[in-house]
Amino acid sequence: MQEPLTNPSADSLAERSRARRNRILGHRARSHQDAEDWDLDYWQSQGSEARLSALVALRNEVEIVRQAQRHADEHR
C-alpha cells in the first residue's frame, strides 16, 4: 500500500489560496473554441516555471483523488 501524500499545512494552503485569488483571471467564452483559444493564449503567456508549477500541483491533486478512490474501494 502506498503512503498517502502529505497535505500542506493549513497556513501554507491558506496563503496559496489567498495569493491565487489575487491573481485569478476570468474570461466569458462565446464558444468552446473561444475558451480553448483563451486558455492556450493564457498558458503560453506564462513562464516555464509557472506552467511547470501548475502541472505539478495538478498532478499532486490527481494523485490525492486517486488515493482517496483506492481507499474508498478498499473499505467497501
Secondary structure, 3 states (H helix, E strand, C coil): CCCCCCCCCHHHHHHHHHHHHHHCCCCCCCCHHHHHHHHHHHHHHCCHHHHHHHHHHHHHHHHHHHHHHHHHHHCC
